[in-house]
């Protein structure tokens, strides 16, 4: 390892990872096995170390303390958009990472992801699952990634854009998106315009998708039908001079960005989720038994039902821990970033890795073992906001995390009650495909299905994984971490007496705690709000202090 060098007016330059190639640095190792590369860096360099992708220096911060510093850093210091120039050819000009900070903030305010809107999404998702499986016979075989890629593309489109637009999508769209995703090859870090097959396929796919979106709007212009979905509204917006505010190319870019966020990672987790359960039949039996019991009264897959599936949720969280689709999250350093005695200089990249963090043994004992019980009450290892990172953390935590979990539970609620599945390949062939930025399941990843009947229902003893947090008559207060809150409003629906969403001076929805010390009668509602908060921004602080308990009692009595 090279000796650490001192940076002017700062700390030492982070230690460099060994094994660099001339010019290419660690690029080939990153393309071959990024998880092994980052694991080696943590073992060799500690909580901060630097690797090199053909001249791009990336400082990886690992460990809860370092990751918290990374995720809490302001945008003015660690710029998310500037870290992903290779995404511009995929999304297009003026969209997402090529947009202004205010435009990106506006995108995060997508109303369809608010709690009140998501209540209607579960029915749309259920309908899409039924539609996708209606032609399945009594038995058959599917490729999991192909099936879930198409299914989640349609579910995300129907929920986030609108059912009308979803109906106009041709079957070829799934193939187009797969070609677009080839553009996230690690070589694009070096130059996103290299004349290689993956990037050529990306450019062809984008041109084809723009043409298909243009055709949709041309057909609509000639139709007598009224359209009110999100993209039709965007298509009709005009600026002060009467010109269209968004071109078809930009609307296509928005479509691509929403689907990358809304369907791609969900399709990967869905595939791994089925495979994980098939490789652990005891847990499969518990989850299926839970679903059979839950829906025994014939209830529909509704939003409320989706919040009452604790064993399934534990299993999905464990799949997200073991197989996070985004294995590295990067930021461009715009002002020197100091951490302890180290300095990452401006112009370099800082990064955190969900894949490494989710396997830290100090936070996830026996980390390589599939153990959904680690997320049951009493352990709840997902409550470690800066250790469990399948959706990131802090102000940039994925705004669609709640939607993704709801979508997963809706899909599994139907598939596992309708069909039994079994592996159709040797177990060792189900492995990671690390050829793209989003790590997926290596294809083929085929399974066989059999339609379930009453005589083939799986039954197994269940271990409890639900229940409220331990409660007592102790005084308590609510704590809000404003860096984590994204204003979903789940807590408002659970405990409107305690929480409220109000507009701040900038017009943004901002959470306000109406009663910081609610009484015992609201404890259960507060705990539900905390448990279901998508970003884990809420916590409860309990005190046994007698004077504070009396003060709280007096406060409640005088309201």
N, C-alpha and C positions, 0 to 999 in steps of 0.2 A: 504494500500500500504506500502511496506517495505521502511524504510528510505534509501535514496540514499547513496551509499558508494563511497568513494574517491578511484580513481585508481592512483597508483604510477606514477609520472611524467605525469599525464594527468588530464582530467576533471572528472566529476562524472559519475558513471555508469548510463546508461539511466534507468528511472523508469520502474518498472515491472508491467505488467498487473495483475490485481487481478483474482481470480478464478482458480488458478492452482490446478490440482490434483497431489497427490503424484506420482512420477515417470513419469506419462504420461503428466504432464503439461497441455497444452491447446490442446492436440492432438485430443481429441474427439470433441471439439468445432470446430476445424479446419476441420475435416472430415464432420461434420454436416452442418456447415454454415460459411465458411471462410469470407464471406463479412461482416457478423454480428460481427465476432471476430475482424476483423481489424477496423471496424467502432467503436466498443467499445473501442479499444485501442486508437484511435485518440481522442475520446471524453474524455477518462480518463487520458491519459498521455500527450496529446499535440502532438507537431510535431516530437517527438522521444519517443519511448517506446519499451519495450522488451516483447515478449511472448516466450513460451517454448514448444517445441515438443519433449517430452521424453528425455530431457537433451540437446537438440540442442537449443541454445539461438539465437533468431532472433530479431534484432533491426529494427523496421519499421520506416522509415523516411517519413513523410507526409508534404505537403505544398511545394510550389514552391521553396522556398529558400533551404530547406533541400533536396528536390529531385534533384535540380541542383547540389548540393554538391555531392550527391550519383552518379549521372550520369557522372559527370566530373572527378571523381576520376580515377587515372591511374590503369591499370590492375595489376601493381606491388603491389598495395595496396588493391584493391577490385578485387578478382579473380573470374570471372564468372564460369569458368570450375569447380573449386573446390567446388562450391556451389551445384552442381547437381550430386553427386555420384550415386544417384538412377537411373540415366539415362544410366549408363554404361551397365547394362544388356540388355537394349533395343537397344542402338546403337552398342555396341560391343567394343572390345579392339582396341585402336589406332584410334578411330573415334570421332570427335567433342570434347566432354568434356574430353575424354581420350587422345586427341591429344596434341601435343606441341603448344605453342602460335603461332609459325610461321605457323604450319599447319592450325590452325584456321583462321589466317589472310588470308592464301591462299584460304580457302573455301569462305571467304567473297568477294573474287575477281571473283566470278563466272561470266564469261562473258555473260552468257545467261540473266543476270539481268541488263545488261547495256542498256541504252536507245536505242542504235542503233539496238540491237538484239530484244528488246521487240516489235519493230515495226511489226515483223512477227508473234508474238505470238497471237495477237487478232484473226487472221483468224483461227488458230488451235483451239483456245478456242471456237469460234463460231461453227466450224465443230463438235466439241465434244458435244455441247449442242443440235445441230440438230440431231446428232446420238442418243443421250440419249432419245430424245422425239419422235423419228420417229414412234414408235409403239404405242404412246398414241392415244386413241380414241377421240371421241368428248367430252366425259366426263369420269372422273375416280377419283381415290383417291391415294395419295402417302404419305409416311412418309418423311417429309422434310429432316431430318438428314440422313436417309439412302440414299435418292436420291442424296443429295449434297456431301455426303462422297464419293460415287462412281464417280460422275461426276468430282469433283475436283481432285480426285486421277489420273484420266485419263488426265485431262487438264494439271496438273502440270507435269506429266510424259512426255507428248508429248512436252511440251515447254522446260522444264529444262533438260531433258535427251535426248529425241529424239523420233520421231514418230515410228521408228522401234521397240524400246524397249516397247513402249506403246502397240503395236499390239500383243506382246507376253505375256502380262499380262492376267492371267486367271481371271474370275469373282470372284474367292475365295479371291483375294488379299484384297478386301475391308473388308471382315470379318477378315482376318489375321491382318490387321492394327487396327481394333477395339479391338481385343484381346491384341495387343501390347500396346495400349493406356491404357488398364486397369492397366498396370504396373506403372502408375503415381499416383496410390492411395497414399493418405497422409501417410499411414503406411510405404511406401517405404522410407520416410524420416528417419524413425527409423532404419530400416534394409531392404535393397532392396532384401534380400534373404530369407525373412520370408516364411514359408511353408503355405501360404494362397492361396485360389482359384485364386484371381486376378493375383498374381505373377506367379503362376504355368501356368495360361493361357498365360501370357506374354512370358514365356520361350518356351512353345510349339509353339506359333506363330512364334517366331524368328527362331526356328529350321526349321519350315516348310517353312518360307520365304527363308532362306539360301538354302534349297534343291531346291526350285523352281528357284532361280537365277542360281544355278549350272546347272540345267536342261536346262535353256535357253542357256548358253554358250556351253553346250555339243551339243545341236541341231545345234547351229551356226557353231561349228567346223566341223560338218558333212555336212553342207550346202554349195552349190556353190555360194550363194548370198554374196555380200559384205556388211559389216556393218560398219557404221561410227559414231554411236552415242557415247555419252560421256562414257558410261560404257564399250563399246567395246574398246575404246582407253585406258581406265584405265586397262582393262583386259590384254592388250598387252604390257604394260610398263614393262621393265626389268631393273634391277640394273646392276652394273658393272660386277657382277659375272654371269649374265644371268638368275638370279632368278626373278620370278614375284615380282613386287614392291607391288602389292596389291592382297591379297587373295580374294576368292569369299565371305568369311565371312566379310571382310572389305568393299568390294563393296556393299554387302547387307546393312551394317551399313550406308554407304553413302546414299543409296537409302532411308533407313528409315529416316535418318536425313533430307534429302531434302523434303520428303513427310510430315514429321511433320511440317516443316516450310512452305512448299508450299501449302499443301492441307488441313491440319486438321483445322487450324484456319479459313481458307476461307470457309470451309463447315459449320462451326458453325455460322459465320457471315451471310452467305447466308440464312440459315434457319431463324435466327432471323430477318434478313432484310425483308423477305417475311411476317413474322408474324407481325412485327412492322407496315408495310404498311397496312396489312389487318385490324389491330386494329385501324388504323387512315385513314379511307377511303378518307377524303379530300386530304391528301397528296398522297395517292395512285392515285387518279384521276389526280393530277397535274403531277406526274411522268410519268404516262402512256401517258398523253396528250403530254408531252415533247418528249417522245420517238416516238410517232406517227408523230409529226411534223418533228422531226429530220430525220427520215428515210422515209418520205413521197415521196422523189424523188427516192427511190429504192436503195439507197447507201448500200454498204456492211458494216458489222461491222468491221471497220478498226481502226487502232491505232489513226488516226487523229479524227475520229468520236467519239472515246471514251473520248476525251478531250473536248468535246462540250456538256456535259450532266450535267449541273450545279445542277439542282434540284435533279436528281438521286444521284449525289455525296454528296449533303447535307444530303439526307436521309441515305445513307450508313455511312457517318461520324457520324451521330447521333446514328445509331445502334452500331457502334464501341465504341462510348462513353458509352452507356448504357450497352453494353454486350461485354466488352473486353474479348476475350477467355483466355488470360493469366492474371490472377488477381494478381499475385505476381511475382516480378522479384528479384532474390537473388544474392548476391556476398559473397564469403568467405573473411573475413578480414585477410590479411596476415601481415599487420603492423597496429598498433593501429590507428583507424580512429577517428579524432577529429572533432566535430561539435559544434561550440559555446562553451558552458561550459560542453559538454558531451564527453565521450570517449567510443567507441565500441572497446573492446580489441581484439587483434589478436586471431584467433581461433573461434570467434563468427561469426555469419552471419549478414550482413546488407541487407535491402530489401526496395523496393518501390512497391506501389500497384497502377496499372492503374485503377482498379475498384474504389478505394477510391479517387484518384486524379481527375478522370473524373466526380466526383460528388461533388467537392468542390464548395459550393454556392458562394464563393467570386469570382470565375472564371466562373462558369456556373449557372447563376441565375435560380431559380426554377429547380434544378438539376434532380428531378425525372420525370419531364414532358418531353415527346417526342416532341422535337421542332427543326426540321431540319433547320429552318430559322436562328438558332444561328450561322450557318456556312456560311451564305450569306455575300457578300461584305458589309462592313459597321459594321459588327459584327465580323465575321471570328474568332470565338473563338478557332479554331484549330491552330491559329498562336501562341498560347502560348506554346512554345516548351517544357517547363518543367511542364506544367499543363495538357495538353491533351496528354495522353500517351498510346493510343491503340497499338502502335508499339514500345514502349519504347522511349528513347531519348538519345542524346549524341552519343558517339563513338560506343555504342552497340545498337543503334536503328536498328530495323529489316531491314536487307539489302534488303529483298524482299517486303518491304511495297508498293513500286510503282507497282510491279507485282501483288500483291494482289488486289490493288484497280482497276487496269486494268482488272483483271480476273473477279472481281465482276461486274463491269459495262458491260463487254461483256456478261456475263451470264444473267443479268437482262434485257439487251437490247433485247434479244431474247425471254426469257420466258414471260415477261410482254406484249410483242407485239403479241405473239402467243396465250396466254391463260389468262383467268380470274381465280382467285383463291378465295376460301372462307374457313373459319375455319370449320373443321370437328369435333371439340371437344369443350367442354365448355372453354371459354376464360381463366378461372383461372387455367386450367390444363397445359397451356404452361408456363413452369417455368424452372429455372436453375437446371442442374444436377451437383452437386458439389462433386461427388464421385471421380473425377480425377483432376489432376493438371490443365488441360485445361477444363474450365467450359463450358459445352455444353447445348443444349436444352434437357430437360427431355423427354425421349421417353415413350410412343408414342407421336409424334407431327405431326399428320396427317392433311392434307388439301385436299379439293376437287378442281379439275380443270375442266374448260370448255373451249373448243377451241373457240377462238374469231372469230367473223365474222364482216363484215362491219357494220351491224345493231347493234352490241353489243359493239362498241367501246366506251370506257370511255372518256368523255370530261369534262373538268373543267377549270375554270379560273386559270391562273398561276400567282404566284407572282414572280417578277424578282429575280433571284439569280445569275445572271452572270453579266459580265461587268468588266472593268478594274478598277484598283485602281484610286482614285482621283488624277488628275494630274494638274500641273500648270506649269508656265514657270520658277519656282524656280530652282536654282542650286541644284544638288543632287549628292551624291556619293554612291557607292556600298560597302556594308560591307559583309565580308565572315567570318563565324564562323568555323574555321578549325576543331574544335571538332565534329561538326555535319556533315560536308561534307563526303560523302562516294564515291564520284567520279562516280556517275551514268552517268553524261554527259548530262542530260536533258537541262541544261542551255546552253551548247555548241550548241545544235541543235536549240535552240530558238534564240540565239544571238551570232553567231560565231565571230562577230566583237568585242565582249566584253569579251567572255570567251574562254578558251582553256584547254584541258587536256594534260598534259605533263608528261613524266616519270621522277621520281626523281632518286636520286643516288641508291636507293634500288630497282629500277625497277617498283615501284608502280605508278599507274595513279594518278596524283595530279592536282587539279584544279588551274588554274592561271587566275587572272583577268587582261586582257590585257589593259582595259581602265577603271580605277576606277571612272572616271568622264565622262561618255559618254554624248553626247549631247541630246537635246530634240528629235531629229529624231529617236533615239534608245530607247526612254523611254518605248514605248509600248512593244518592244521586251524584254527589261530588266524586266518589270513587269510580262510578261508571264513566263520568266525564274524563277523569284522569286516565282510566284504562283504555278508553276508546280514542283518546286524542292521537291523531295520526303522527304528530311530530314529537310526542312526549314532552310537551312544553309545560305541563302542569305537574306539581308534586304536592304532597301533604306533609306538613311539619307538625308533629305531635309533641305536646309538652305536658308534663305532669305538674307543672307549677300551679300551686293552689290559688295564688293571687290572680294569675292569668285566667284560670278557670272561672273564678268568681266574677272577674271583669267581663268575661265573655257572656256569662249567664245574665249579668246585669244588662249588657248591651242588647242581648236578644229580647229581654223582657221590656225594655224601653222603646223598642221599635214600633 
